[in-house]
Amino acid sequence: MRKLAVVNMKGGVGKTTTAIHIAAGLSARGSRVLLIDADPQGNVGHTLSLHPSHTFEELMTGDASLDDVALRAVRRDLDVIASTPVGFSLERRLAGETQRETILARRLRDQQDYDVIVIDSSPAMNLLTYNALLFAEELVIPVSMDLMAVIGARQTLSGVQQVRDLWPERTLNVLAVLPTFIHSGTYATRATLEALEQDTAMGAHVFRPGIRQCIDLNYATASHQTIWEYAPRSRAAEDYAELIGFIQHSDSAHGEHYATHERTAAQSSAAAQVQAEV
C-alpha cells in the first residue's frame, strides 16, 4: 500500500486541490484510494460537498472506527475521511496521549482495504502534521509561485528531517515538489521556479511543468467537482493527469525518481489515459 501526504507549511499553495486530484486520479485508474483530510479547516469536505456523520477527529480520539468515519464511494473506488473545525481543539485533547505523534499510524496499522492512502495536511508543523508524516512514506510538496511558498517548503523539509532523525526506521521520501499556479509570463513564476531548481534539497525533485494557473480549477471547486469532471480539456486537467502518470510510474520507496526534466513516453501515455478515464 502506498502512503502519500501532501504538505507545505505555507497555506494557499494548492494542497487540498492537489490531494483531491491525486486521490481522484489514482482511483479513476483502478486503485482503491482513501483520502484523509487531516486539516481542521475541512476543505476536502467543502470541496466535495460532503456531510459526514463521523470525522477524522473521532478516528484520532478513538471515539469511532475507520469503518465509521470513512465515507464510501465518494467517487469510483474513492473513500474519504473528512475533517471539521472541531479538530482545532484536537491537539489539546491528544496532548496527554502516549506516543501521540503516531496515533494515525496506529489507527491505520492493519488497513488492507486500500491500494493508496492520500493525506491532506494542515499548513503548520503541528501534531496533526507530524501524525501525517509518521504515517506517510512519500511526500508531495505543492509550491505556489511566490517566494514565501518556497520558504514554507524549506521549513517543511526541516520538519521532515526532524522526523527522519527521531524515527530513522521510518521511510519518508520526497516524491515531488510540485509548482502550482504557474504563469510563465510573470517574473514571480520565473523567480520561484529558479529558486526551487537551485535549492539543494528540492531541486532534484521539482516536477515540471507543474500545474499551470487555470480559472477552471476555481469553477470546479465552486461546483464541487474535480477538474476532470468540470473541464476535462482544460490545462489544469492536462497538468494533473500528467502528475498522476508520474506518481503511477515512480517508486520512491526503492529510490526510483524521474529527474526534473525527464518525461518518458510511458509516463505521457499514462497521463493521457488518466485524463480519458476520469
Rosetta blueprint (number, residue, H / E / L):
1 M L
2 R E
3 K E
4 L E
5 A E
6 V E
7 V L
8 N L
9 M L
10 K L
11 G L
12 G L
13 V L
14 G L
15 K H
16 T H
17 T H
18 T H
19 A H
20 I H
21 H H
22 I H
23 A H
24 A H
25 G H
26 L H
27 S H
28 A H
29 R L
30 G L
31 S L
32 R L
33 V E
34 L E
35 L E
36 I E
37 D E
38 A L
39 D L
40 P L
41 Q L
42 G L
43 N H
44 V H
45 G H
46 H H
47 T H
48 L H
49 S L
50 L L
51 H L
52 P L
53 S L
54 H L
55 T L
56 F H
57 E H
58 E H
59 L H
60 M H
61 T H
62 G L
63 D L
64 A L
65 S L
66 L H
67 D H
68 D H
69 V H
70 A L
71 L E
72 R E
73 A E
74 V E
75 R E
76 R L
77 D L
78 L E
79 D E
80 V E
81 I E
82 A L
83 S L
84 T L
85 P H
86 V H
87 G H
88 F H
89 S H
90 L H
91 E H
92 R H
93 R H
94 L L
95 A L
96 G L
97 E L
98 T L
99 Q L
100 R H
101 E H
102 T H
103 I H
104 L H
105 A H
106 R H
107 R H
108 L L
109 R L
110 D L
111 Q L
112 Q L
113 D L
114 Y L
115 D L
116 V E
117 I E
118 V E
119 I E
120 D E
121 S L
122 S L
123 P L
124 A L
125 M L
126 N L
127 L H
128 L H
129 T H
130 Y H
131 N H
132 A H
133 L H
134 L H
135 F H
136 A L
137 E L
138 E E
139 L E
140 V E
141 I E
142 P E
143 V E
144 S E
145 M L
146 D L
147 L H
148 M H
149 A H
150 V H
151 I H
152 G H
153 A H
154 R H
155 Q H
156 T H
157 L H
158 S H
159 G H
160 V H
161 Q H
162 Q H
163 V H
164 R H
165 D H
166 L H
167 W L
168 P L
169 E L
170 R L
171 T L
172 L L
173 N E
174 V E
175 L E
176 A E
177 V E
178 L E
179 P E
180 T E
181 F L
182 I E
183 H L
184 S L
185 G L
186 T L
187 Y H
188 A H
189 T H
190 R H
191 A H
192 T H
193 L H
194 E H
195 A H
196 L H
197 E H
198 Q H
199 D L
200 T L
201 A L
202 M L
203 G H
204 A H
205 H H
206 V E
207 F L
208 R L
209 P L
210 G L
211 I L
212 R E
213 Q L
214 C L
215 I H
216 D H
217 L H
218 N H
219 Y H
220 A H
221 T H
222 A H
223 S L
224 H L
225 Q L
226 T L
227 I H
228 W H
229 E H
230 Y H
231 A L
232 P L
233 R L
234 S L
235 R H
236 A H
237 A H
238 E H
239 D H
240 Y H
241 A H
242 E H
243 L H
244 I H
245 G H
246 F H
247 I H
248 Q H
249 H L
250 S L
251 D E
252 S H
253 A H
254 H H
255 G L
256 E E
257 H L
258 Y L
259 A L
260 T L
261 H L
262 E L
263 R L
264 T L
265 A H
266 A H
267 Q H
268 S H
269 S H
270 A H
271 A H
272 A H
273 Q H
274 V H
275 Q H
276 A H
277 E H
278 V L
